[in-house]
Amino acid sequence: MKLNYDNINVGDEMPVYVSQPLTRTDLVKYAGASGDFNPLHHDNTFVKLLGMERVIAHGMLIMGIAGEAITAWIDNKNLRKFNVRFAGMTEPADFDDLENTTKRATITVTGKVVKKYEENGEKRIQCDITAQNGFDSTKLTGFFIAALPR
Amino acid sequence: MADKSKIGYEFPVCSIDVEKTKIADFAMAVAQKDVPEKINPIYTNEEAAKKAGYPGITIPPTFGTTFMFRTGGGLMGVVNALGINLGKLLHGEEEYEYFGDVCAGDVITGRIKVIDMYQKERKGKSGRFMEFTVLETEMRNQRGELVIRARSTMVER
């Protein structure tokens, strides 16, 4: 069914989106695609200097995954604002210990409609979103605003 | 420590070409797919994008982030100009406001501005502060239309 303003209600939930377990290859691909080559996201010798055990995902990759979750539900064209606050670091899965590291690297994005209103002559909704890993550790919280057809 | 005299600082005006291959690479990276055929066709296929109401192949919601990394000397250029220690840098917040379509073939022009810098005391650690730097970039297309306003909050822990 096509989403429209009249058949969406405050309290409605966005379809849950689950990422693939993030690997270092995902991080490298995102680095190349975005141009963000902070060594924190690919160079183990750099992160050791910071006292960290392993590289971490770009916050913006997690926001990108959240964007993918949102646009699986709402047309990209209808987005008016997308805001996130980063809450925690995400470590990728280790291939030599997948059993214990897959959950920490798997991101689940959820969302709930919190507001319906008119602005700029458009019917808009605000939907709060959260991204967590498989241990319910929150990676980001935020919201998006979308204009919907009636 | 971030240099507070940089509030109001504006990086040079820069332009980027919005390229098909770059859009596809970015869209595949955030969708974690290996091939363009597996992602939303509005990011790869002109006909599908037009059917969805765009003038051409469009961009994913967070594609605007590439503007910052491809202008102003990239991440290191921005970090050095602001006096931020890369080893202590965290990304605090990110926001995009969307005003119009961005499509392959567009030329996006903008400049990164430092709109705020402030300190907050660390929770439970009196006398220890985190430094916040807020960057704003208004991106305009080749017709001068505002298409995206991006705001990034950088944190030095």
Interface residues (C-beta under 8 A of the other chain):
Chain A: S19 Q20 L22 D26 K29 Y30 G32 A33 S34 G35 D36 F37 N38 L49 L50 H58 G59 M60 L61 M63 G64 I65 G67 E68 I70 T71 D75 N76 K77 L79 R80 K81 F82 N83 V84 R85 F86
Chain B: K22 D25 F26 M28 A29 V30 A31 Q32 N40 I42 A52 G53 Y54 T58 P60 P61 T62 T65 T66 F69 R70 G74 L75 L86 G87 L89 L90 H91 G92 E93 E94 E95 Y96 E97 Y98 D101
